[in-house]
Amino acid sequence: MSETPSDVQYVVRFVDGPFEGRVEHRVLRGGTPEPEISELGSVGGQERLYWYVAGESRHVGDVLHVSYSFDKRDSDPVEDDNGEVDSLRF
């Protein structure tokens, strides 16, 4: 039996932080979603690494959806030295 996209992919929803509101598809690792993920952003022209932690999950139809919350403690600062805030909201 072949795998369908819903067997190997899941939907990530960022619930807060600089990527709040963003949704993307990711590949399941070993059949499960990653417990934490990182995203690269830019503040004042400098790259910053932001960490997100998995939270609530649910199935919508046959597709797994997982909410990820911003982990401020392990992430780079969201503001630069001039107070510019990284916002990647669309």
Phi, psi and omega in degrees: 000131181273156180278145173261164180306326180288345177279337186240352180239158171217165182259129177259131175238120179274119188267345179199187180076192185296340180255016182310132178090348181283144179230137177212164177260138177228163180269134176293138178254114182065026178084002181229154177288157179290139180291331174213149180225158178242151177227144180260131178229181181226132176231120179056033179082002179250138179287141178229147179252125181244135181253143178230145183245135180295143177230236183296140176228153179202160176260133172245108191066235178252017182252130178282132175242131180234131176270136179240132180255144181294131177255086184300325184297321183264357183266160171293161179300146180274340179251148174269184183295340180265004180084007178291131182261135176282119177228117182252020179289144181260000000 
